[in-house]
Amino acid sequence: QWYQRRVRADYKGKWASPLIDNPNYSGVWSPRKIPNPDFYEDKTPFASLLPISAVGIEMWTMTKDIMFDNIILTDSKTVADDWAAESWNKKALIEILNAPGDSPIKQWYQRRVRGVLIHSTLLYNK
Protein backbone atom coordinates (compact mmCIF):
# COMPACT_ATOMS: atom_id res chain seq x y z
CA GLN A 1 0.00 0.00 0.00
CA TRP A 2 1.25 3.47 -0.89
CA TYR A 3 1.55 6.22 1.71
CA GLN A 4 1.76 9.91 0.90
CA ARG A 5 4.92 11.53 2.19
CA ARG A 6 4.37 13.98 5.00
CA VAL A 7 5.75 17.49 4.51
CA ARG A 8 6.23 19.89 7.39
CA ALA A 9 4.02 22.93 7.19
CA ASP A 10 6.91 25.32 7.95
CA TYR A 11 9.28 23.81 5.31
CA LYS A 12 10.55 26.55 2.96
CA GLY A 13 13.15 24.65 0.93
CA LYS A 14 16.85 23.97 1.35
CA TRP A 15 18.50 26.02 4.09
CA ALA A 16 21.02 28.72 3.19
CA SER A 17 22.96 30.93 5.57
CA PRO A 18 21.58 34.46 5.88
CA LEU A 19 23.51 37.22 4.14
CA ILE A 20 24.81 40.15 6.16
CA ASP A 21 24.87 43.62 4.63
CA ASN A 22 28.37 44.96 3.97
CA PRO A 23 28.32 48.70 3.31
CA ASN A 24 32.07 48.69 2.36
CA TYR A 25 31.64 46.15 -0.49
CA SER A 26 33.24 47.52 -3.63
CA GLY A 27 32.80 44.65 -6.10
CA VAL A 28 34.78 41.53 -6.96
CA TRP A 29 38.41 41.76 -5.81
CA SER A 30 41.14 42.08 -8.41
CA PRO A 31 44.85 42.83 -7.92
CA ARG A 32 46.19 46.28 -8.56
CA LYS A 33 47.80 46.75 -11.95
CA ILE A 34 50.96 48.82 -11.95
CA PRO A 35 53.07 49.69 -14.98
CA ASN A 36 56.15 47.51 -15.61
CA PRO A 37 58.83 49.42 -17.55
CA ASP A 38 60.80 46.21 -18.28
CA PHE A 39 57.89 44.36 -19.93
CA TYR A 40 58.13 43.57 -23.62
CA GLU A 41 56.32 41.20 -25.94
CA ASP A 42 58.41 39.02 -28.23
CA LYS A 43 56.50 38.70 -31.51
CA THR A 44 58.69 35.78 -32.71
CA PRO A 45 59.66 33.81 -29.57
CA PHE A 46 61.04 30.77 -31.42
CA ALA A 47 63.22 32.65 -33.91
CA SER A 48 66.16 32.93 -31.51
CA LEU A 49 66.11 29.30 -30.29
CA LEU A 50 68.91 26.96 -31.24
CA PRO A 51 68.15 23.39 -32.37
CA ILE A 52 67.51 21.03 -29.45
CA SER A 53 70.32 18.50 -29.09
CA ALA A 54 69.51 16.98 -25.69
CA VAL A 55 66.60 16.51 -23.32
CA GLY A 56 66.84 16.22 -19.55
CA ILE A 57 64.17 14.25 -17.70
CA GLU A 58 63.91 14.42 -13.94
CA MET A 59 61.67 11.79 -12.39
CA TRP A 60 60.80 11.64 -8.71
CA THR A 61 59.13 8.54 -7.35
CA MET A 62 58.36 7.06 -3.96
CA THR A 63 58.31 3.53 -5.39
CA LYS A 64 61.62 1.69 -5.46
CA ASP A 65 60.80 -0.73 -8.30
CA ILE A 66 60.25 1.74 -11.15
CA MET A 67 62.87 1.75 -13.89
CA PHE A 68 63.13 3.66 -17.16
CA ASP A 69 65.20 2.79 -20.18
CA ASN A 70 65.13 3.34 -23.93
CA ILE A 71 63.32 6.66 -24.07
CA ILE A 72 62.48 7.86 -27.59
CA LEU A 73 61.26 11.26 -28.73
CA THR A 74 59.87 11.41 -32.24
CA ASP A 75 57.09 12.99 -34.25
CA SER A 76 56.64 9.91 -36.43
CA LYS A 77 54.35 7.06 -35.40
CA THR A 78 56.04 4.64 -37.79
CA VAL A 79 59.47 5.35 -36.30
CA ALA A 80 58.09 4.80 -32.78
CA ASP A 81 56.32 1.58 -33.82
CA ASP A 82 59.46 0.23 -35.50
CA TRP A 83 61.58 1.10 -32.48
CA ALA A 84 59.06 -0.56 -30.12
CA ALA A 85 59.00 -3.72 -32.25
CA GLU A 86 62.81 -3.90 -32.21
CA SER A 87 63.35 -3.30 -28.51
CA TRP A 88 60.50 -2.68 -26.09
CA ASN A 89 58.08 -5.42 -27.19
CA LYS A 90 60.78 -8.10 -26.87
CA LYS A 91 61.87 -6.89 -23.42
CA ALA A 92 58.29 -6.69 -22.17
CA LEU A 93 57.52 -10.24 -23.27
CA ILE A 94 60.70 -11.60 -21.70
CA GLU A 95 59.93 -9.81 -18.42
CA ILE A 96 56.42 -11.26 -18.39
CA LEU A 97 57.75 -14.78 -19.00
CA ASN A 98 60.42 -14.48 -16.35
CA ALA A 99 58.05 -12.99 -13.77
CA PRO A 100 57.45 -15.11 -10.69
CA GLY A 101 54.06 -16.73 -10.25
CA ASP A 102 51.43 -17.62 -12.77
CA SER A 103 49.57 -14.42 -13.64
CA PRO A 104 46.70 -14.41 -16.17
CA ILE A 105 48.61 -12.23 -18.61
CA LYS A 106 51.58 -14.59 -18.46
CA GLN A 107 49.29 -17.55 -19.21
CA TRP A 108 47.73 -15.67 -22.14
CA TYR A 109 51.14 -14.87 -23.66
CA GLN A 110 52.28 -18.43 -23.23
CA ARG A 111 49.17 -19.77 -24.98
CA ARG A 112 49.19 -17.23 -27.84
CA VAL A 113 52.84 -17.17 -28.90
CA ARG A 114 54.52 -19.94 -26.97
CA GLY A 115 57.07 -20.96 -29.59
CA VAL A 116 58.21 -17.44 -30.45
CA LEU A 117 58.55 -16.44 -26.80
CA ILE A 118 60.50 -19.49 -25.77
CA HIS A 119 62.83 -19.07 -28.76
CA SER A 120 63.39 -15.35 -28.07
CA THR A 121 63.88 -16.03 -24.33
CA LEU A 122 66.59 -18.56 -25.09
CA LEU A 123 68.32 -16.14 -27.48
CA TYR A 124 68.03 -13.22 -25.06
CA ASN A 125 69.38 -15.12 -22.05
CA LYS A 126 72.52 -16.39 -23.85
Secondary structure, DSSP 8 states (H G I E B T S, - for coil): --------TT--SS--------TT--SS--------TT----S-TTTT-------------S-TT---------S-HHHHHHHIIIIIHHHHHHHHHHSSS--HHHHHHHHHSHHHHHHHHHHHH-
